Amino acid sequence: MFLNKRYAQALVAFRRAGRDREVTICDAYLLREKARLISTTASAARVRAFITAANALIACARDSLSRQRVNEYLAYHGAAGECYLEARDPKNAGDHYLIAEQYGAAACAYLEGERIDKMVEVITQHKEAIGSGLLERLTMAARMHYSKVCPYGWLASGYV
């Protein structure tokens, strides 16, 4: 049921089986699904719901790390990044995408959050993991930003 994204049913089944860890995981994903159902016009409630879901996913990540399940750890942080992005918190989204080793998504989130220095750091350290088209767009955005900061370009050329 969990693999078919029937989180509510899976939660009940895991609870009956006494599998607390899986109950916690199902609950985190169920929180994310409920947050997605909240209307975009109810923005404050939607933001709160996505932050709650992100926190639950981060707790799952901590538990999976203590059990030495690295792939799960990365997946939970990636899902938390998605939740923070939906909650209009690109700084935290970028941080969790970075932990999840989703470098392109991290750089995009940092760009959206106007953390250009952090975006440049990500793309310079992980350019081989970011697709060439995305890398080119991010580099151009950084150049545009730094040319506005320093219109003569002498400082901007050292960044990208």
Secondary structure by P-SEA (a helix, b strand, c coil): cccccaaaaaaaaaaaacaaaaaaaaaaaaaaaaaaaccccaaaaaaaaaaaaaaaaaaaaaaaaaacaaaaaaaaaaaaaaaaaaaccaaaaaaaaaaacaaaaaaaaaaaacaaaaaaaaaaaccccccaaaaaaaaaaaaaaaaaacccaaaaaacc
